Amino acid sequence: MNQAQAIEQMNRYGAAKTPFLFIIDFEGAEAYIKKLNEVDPQEIQYDIRGKQNAPTTHSKLGINKAITFTKKPMPYGQYQQAFDQVLENINFGNSYLLNLSALTPIETNLSLQEIFAHSKATYKLWFRDQWVVFSPEIFIQIEEGNISSYPMKGTIDAAIPNAEAIILADPKETAEHNTIVDLIRNDLSAVAKNVRVERFRYIDTLQTLDKTLLQVSSKIVGDLPADYAHKIGELIFKLLPAGSISGAPKKKTIEIIKATENYERGFYTGIVGIFDGQNLDSGVMIRFIERIGDQLYFKSGGGITTFSQAEAEYQELIDKVYVPIVRNHQI
């Protein structure tokens, strides 16, 4: 359904306190809105912080095979062309933070449904065997009238000596994170009052198939009006797209993204979530694998600022191509 239809249906379900699932693409142009009790697990399987409609028995058994996972990143020179185009716009003042993403072909002996079942992530979604997402990033949460957002910016290999100290002291990562925190504060201020930062630049640990990553996050909160659920669709769409995967200022930055990236993001970097009749939990759809024709592609990216170095950003894009399945879960 389109944006207007999605807003109307979400508002209606919210006012009636009807639990529903929502899936919205990056541009907010296409949405899937469905009552929870009407979601067909043959078509869509979700696991939103443990709230799920998928069978759990097979995921508990582990994977009875050795996992193969190969990534074939674009040549560095191709990435650098897009990076230079972004940096030129930043230096002209058209943007001061832009999330640049790309397609990476992958080969694996895992099916999309196996990746969904065995990945360890806060927000997981398998969609019509077209794509799968296993995201660690919260978009917004609403609980007892309080709205919270947890932007993630800054990733480093945990095996690097003093990795936590290095990433927290890095000027580029600090500037990028500060920008995102300011952007999310402004976004939340459009729908909430008393917006404030409760936690600033703390570390999350992410386990992948072959390494451990450290990710820097912050927590921003605000107070919603008592009747927020009656306009829940309008509230969500006011906040889209998520600041962490677009940039600032949003409108101009999105124009640059669309002119620079040579593919359609689609549902990648959109959002998925559940309204349970009272509270809401949602994630940003990063860590995303999509079937395009006969080929699987991993969509990933990172934030670019004036302090960014192309080599480091290229490596971050590659590091984010992984499945969060640890080897000791295999049998």
For each residue, the residues with C-beta under 8 A, 3 or more apart:
1: 5 6 9 30 31 32 33
2: 5 6 29 30 31
3: 6 7 28 29 31 237
4: 7 8
5: 1 2 8 9 31
6: 1 2 3 9 10 22 24 31 33 233 237
7: 3 4 10 11 233 234 237
8: 4 5 11 12 233
9: 1 5 6 12 13 33 233
10: 6 7 13 14 20 22 33 232 233 236 275
11: 7 8 14 15 230 231 232 233 234
12: 8 9 15 16 18
13: 9 10 16 18 19 20 33 35 232 275
14: 10 11 17 18 228 229 230 231 232 233 275
15: 11 12 229 230
16: 12 13
17: 14 229 277 278
18: 12 13 14 35 277
19: 13 35 36 37 274 275 276 277
20: 10 13 33 34 35 36 274 275
21: 32 33 34 35 36 39 44 46 272 273 274
22: 6 10 31 32 33 236 271 272 273 274 275 282
23: 31 32 33 44 125 127 267 270 271 272
24: 6 28 30 31 32 236 237 240 270 271 272
25: 28 29 30 31 265 266 267 270
26: 241 245 265 266 267 268 269 270
27: 30 241 254 265
28: 3 24 25 31 237 240 241 270
29: 2 3 25
30: 1 2 24 25 27 267
31: 1 2 3 5 6 22 23 24 25 28
32: 1 21 22 23 24 44
33: 1 6 9 10 13 20 21 22 23
34: 20 21 38 39 44
35: 13 18 19 20 21 38 39
36: 19 20 21 39 53 274 276
37: 19
38: 34 35
39: 21 34 35 36 43 44 46 53
40: 43 44
41: 44 45 53 54 55
42:
43: 39 40 128
44: 21 23 32 34 39 40 41 53 125 126 127 128
45: 41 52 53 54 113 116 125 126
46: 21 39 51 52 53 54 124 125 126 272 274
47: 50 51 52 54 116 123 124 125
48: 51 52 122 123 124 272 273 274 281 282 283
49: 122 123 281
50: 47
51: 46 47 48 274 276 281
52: 45 46 47 48 56
53: 36 39 41 44 45 46
54: 41 45 46 47 59 116 117 126
55: 41 58
56: 52 59 60
57: 60 61
58: 55 61 117
59: 54 56 117 118
60: 56 57
61: 57 58 64 331
62: 118 329 330 331
63: 67 110 114 118 325 329 330 331
64: 61 330 331
65: 109 330
66: 330
67: 63 108 109 110 209 323 325 327 330
68: 107 108 109
69: 106 107 108 110 209 322 323
70: 106 107 108
71: 104 105 106 298 318 321
72: 104 105 106 107
73: 79 104 314 317 318 321
74: 78 79 102 103 104
75: 78 79
76: 79 80 310 311 314
77: 80 81
78: 74 75 81 82
79: 73 74 75 76 82 83 102 310 313 314 317
80: 76 77 83 84 310 314
81: 77 78 84 85
82: 78 79 85 86 100 102 260 261 262
83: 79 80 86 87 100 304 308 310 313 314
84: 80 81 87 88 310
85: 81 82 88 89 259 260
86: 82 83 89 90 95 98 100 256 260 304
87: 83 84 90 91 304 306 308
88: 84 85 91 92
89: 85 86 92 94 95 98 256
90: 86 87 93 94 95 96 98 304 305 306
91: 87 88 306
92: 88 89
93: 90 96
94: 89 90 252 253 256
95: 86 89 90 98 247 248 249 252 253 256
96: 90 93 179 247 248 249 305 306
97: 176 179 180 183 247 248 253 303 304 305
98: 86 89 90 95 246 247 253 256 257 303 304
99: 244 245 246 247 257 269 301 302 303 304
100: 82 83 86 257 260 261 301 302 303 304 313
101: 245 261 265 268 269 299 300 301 302 317
102: 74 79 82 261 263 299 300 301 317
103: 74 263 297 298 299
104: 71 72 73 74 297 298 299 300 317 318 321
105: 71 72 295 296 297 298
106: 69 70 71 72 289 296 297 298 321
107: 68 69 70 72 296
108: 67 68 69 70 115 296 323
109: 65 67 68
110: 63 67 69 114 115 118 323 325
111: 114 115
112: 115 116 126 129 130 131 132 289 291 296
113: 45 116 117 126 129 132
114: 63 110 111 117 118
115: 108 110 111 112 118 119 132 134 289 323 325
116: 45 47 54 112 113 119 124 125 126 132 134
117: 54 58 59 113 114
118: 59 62 63 110 114 115 325 329
119: 115 116 124 134 323 324 325
120: 134 207 324 325 326
121: 124 134 135 136 287 324
122: 48 49 135 136 137 138 283
123: 47 48 49 133 134 135 136 137 138 272 282 283 284 285
124: 46 47 48 116 119 121 132 133 134 135
125: 23 44 45 46 47 116 132 133 272 285
126: 44 45 46 54 112 113 116 129 132
127: 23 44 130 131 132 133 267
128: 43 44
129: 112 113 126 291
130: 112 127 290 291
131: 112 127 266 267 268 288 289 290 291
132: 112 113 115 116 124 125 126 127 288 289
133: 123 124 125 127 267 268 272 285 286 287 288 289
134: 115 116 119 120 121 123 124 287 323 324
135: 121 122 123 124 272 283 284 285 286 287 288
136: 121 122 123 152 204 206 215 286 287 324
137: 122 123 150 151 152 244 283 284 286
138: 122 123 141 148 149 150 281 282 283 284
139: 149 239 242 271 273 282 283 284
140: 147 148 149 236 239 273 280 282
141: 138 147 148 149 279 280 281 282
142: 145 146 147 148 224 228 279 280 281
143: 146 148 279
144: 279
145: 142 223 224 225 226 228
146: 142 143 221 222 223 224
147: 140 141 142 188 191 192 221 222 223 224
148: 138 140 141 142 143 198 219 220 221 222
149: 138 139 140 141 184 187 188 219 220 221
150: 137 138 217 218 219 220
151: 137 177 180 181 183 184 217 218 220 243 244
152: 136 137 204 215 216 217 244
153: 173 176 177 180 216 217 244 303
154: 167 170 173 176 177 201 215 216
155: 167 213 214 215 216 302 316 319 320
156: 160 163 164 166 167 213 214
157: 160 163 211 212 213 214 319
158: 163 205 211 212 213 214
159: 163 211 212
160: 156 157 163 166
161:
162: 165 166
163: 156 157 158 159 160 166 167 214
164: 156 167 168 203 214
165: 162 168 169
166: 156 160 162 163 169 170
167: 154 155 156 163 164 170 173 214 216
168: 164 165 173 174 201 203 216
169: 165 166 174
170: 154 166 167 173 174
171: 174 175 307
172: 175 176 305 307 308 309
173: 153 154 167 168 170 176 177 216
174: 168 169 170 171 177 178 201
175: 171 172 178 179 305 306 307
176: 97 153 154 172 173 179 180 303 305 307
177: 151 153 154 173 174 180 181 201 216 218
178: 174 175 181 182
179: 96 97 175 176 182 183 248 305
180: 97 151 153 176 177 183 184 218 243 244 248 303
181: 151 177 178 184 185 197 200 218 220
182: 178 179 185 186 248
183: 97 151 179 180 186 187 243 247 248 250
184: 149 151 180 181 187 188 220 243 244
185: 181 182 188 189 195 197 220
186: 182 183 189 190
187: 149 183 184 190 191 238 239 243
188: 147 149 184 185 191 192 195 220 221 222 239
189: 185 186 192 195 222
190: 186 187 238 239
191: 147 187 188 222 224 228 235 238 239
192: 147 188 189 195 222 223 224
193: 222 223
194: 222 223
195: 185 188 189 192 220 221 222
196: 220 221 222
197: 181 185 200 218 219 220
198: 148 219 220 221
199: 202 217 218 219
200: 181 197 218
201: 154 168 174 177 216 217 218
202: 199 216 217 218 219
203: 164 168 214 215 216 217
204: 136 152 214 215 216 217
205: 158 212 213 214 215
206: 136 212 213 214 215 324
207: 120 212 324 326
208: 211 212 213 322 323 324 326
209: 67 69 322 323 324 325 326 327
210: 322
211: 157 158 159 208 319 322
212: 157 158 159 205 206 207 208
213: 155 156 157 158 205 206 208 319
214: 155 156 157 158 163 164 167 203 204 205 206
215: 136 152 154 155 203 204 205 206
216: 152 153 154 155 167 168 173 177 201 202 203 204
217: 150 151 152 153 199 201 202 203 204
218: 150 151 177 180 181 197 199 200 201 202
219: 148 149 150 197 198 199 202
220: 148 149 150 151 181 184 185 188 195 196 197 198
221: 146 147 148 149 188 195 196 198
222: 146 147 148 188 189 191 192 193 194 195 196
223: 145 146 147 192 193 194
224: 142 145 146 147 191 192 228 235
225: 145 228
226: 145
227: 230 231
228: 14 142 145 191 224 225 231 232 235
229: 14 15 17 232 275
230: 11 14 15 227
231: 11 14 227 228 234 235
232: 10 11 13 14 228 229 235 236 275 280
233: 6 7 8 9 10 11 14 236 237
234: 7 11 231 237 238
235: 191 224 228 231 232 238 239
236: 10 22 24 140 232 233 239 240 271 282
237: 3 6 7 24 28 233 234 240
238: 187 190 191 234 235
239: 139 140 187 188 190 191 235 236 242
240: 24 28 236 237 271
241: 26 27 28 245 246 250 254 269 270
242: 139 239 245 246 269 271 284
243: 151 180 183 184 187 246 247 248 250
244: 99 137 151 152 153 180 184 284 303
245: 26 99 101 241 242 269 284 286 301
246: 98 99 241 242 243 250 253 254 257 269
247: 95 96 97 98 99 183 243 250 253 254 257 303
248: 95 96 97 179 180 182 183 243 253
249: 95 96 252 253
250: 183 241 243 246 247 253 254
251: 254 255
252: 94 95 249 255 256
253: 94 95 97 98 246 247 248 249 250 256 257
254: 27 241 246 247 250 251 257 258
255: 251 252 258 259
256: 86 89 94 95 98 252 253 259 260
257: 98 99 100 246 247 253 254 260 261
258: 254 255 261
259: 85 255 256
260: 82 85 86 100 256 257
261: 82 100 101 102 257 258 265
262: 82
263: 102 103
264:
265: 25 26 27 101 261 268 269 270 299
266: 25 26 131 270 290
267: 23 25 26 30 127 131 133 270 285 288
268: 26 101 131 133 265 285 286 288 290 299
269: 26 99 101 241 242 245 246 265 284 285 286 288 299
270: 23 24 25 26 28 241 265 266 267 284 285
271: 22 23 24 139 236 240 242 282 283 284 285
272: 21 22 23 24 46 48 123 125 133 135 282 283 285
273: 21 22 48 139 140 280 281 282 283
274: 19 20 21 22 36 46 48 51 280 281 282
275: 10 13 14 19 20 22 229 232 279 280
276: 19 36 51 279 280 281
277: 17 18 19
278: 17
279: 141 142 143 144 275 276
280: 140 141 142 232 273 274 275 276
281: 48 49 51 138 141 142 273 274 276
282: 22 48 123 138 139 140 141 236 271 272 273 274
283: 48 122 123 135 137 138 139 271 272 273
284: 123 135 137 138 139 242 244 245 269 270 271
285: 123 125 133 135 267 268 269 270 271 272 288
286: 133 135 136 137 245 268 269 300 320
287: 121 133 134 135 136 300 320 322 324
288: 131 132 133 135 267 268 269 285 298 299 300
289: 106 112 115 131 132 133 296 297 298 299 323
290: 130 131 266 268 296 297 299
291: 112 129 130 131 295 296 297
292: 295 296 297
293:
294:
295: 105 291 292
296: 105 106 107 108 112 289 290 291 292
297: 103 104 105 106 289 290 291 292
298: 71 103 104 105 106 288 289 321
299: 101 102 103 104 265 268 269 288 289 290
300: 101 102 104 286 287 288 317 320 321
301: 99 100 101 102 245 317 320
302: 99 100 101 155 313 316 317 320
303: 97 98 99 100 153 176 180 244 247 308
304: 83 86 87 90 97 98 99 100 308 313
305: 90 96 97 172 175 176 179 308
306: 87 90 91 96 175
307: 171 172 175 176
308: 83 87 172 303 304 305 312 313
309: 172 312 313
310: 76 79 80 83 84 313 314
311: 76 314 315
312: 308 309 315 316
313: 79 83 100 302 304 308 309 310 316 317
314: 73 76 79 80 83 310 311 317 318
315: 311 312 318 319
316: 155 302 312 313 319 320
317: 73 79 101 102 104 300 301 302 313 314 320 321
318: 71 73 104 314 315 321
319: 155 157 211 213 315 316 322
320: 155 286 287 300 301 302 316 317
321: 71 73 104 106 298 300 317 318
322: 69 208 209 210 211 287 319
323: 67 69 108 110 115 119 134 208 209 289
324: 119 120 121 134 136 206 207 208 209 287
325: 63 67 110 115 118 119 120 209 329
326: 120 207 208 209 329
327: 67 209 330
328:
329: 62 63 118 325 326
330: 62 63 64 65 66 67 327
331: 61 62 63 64
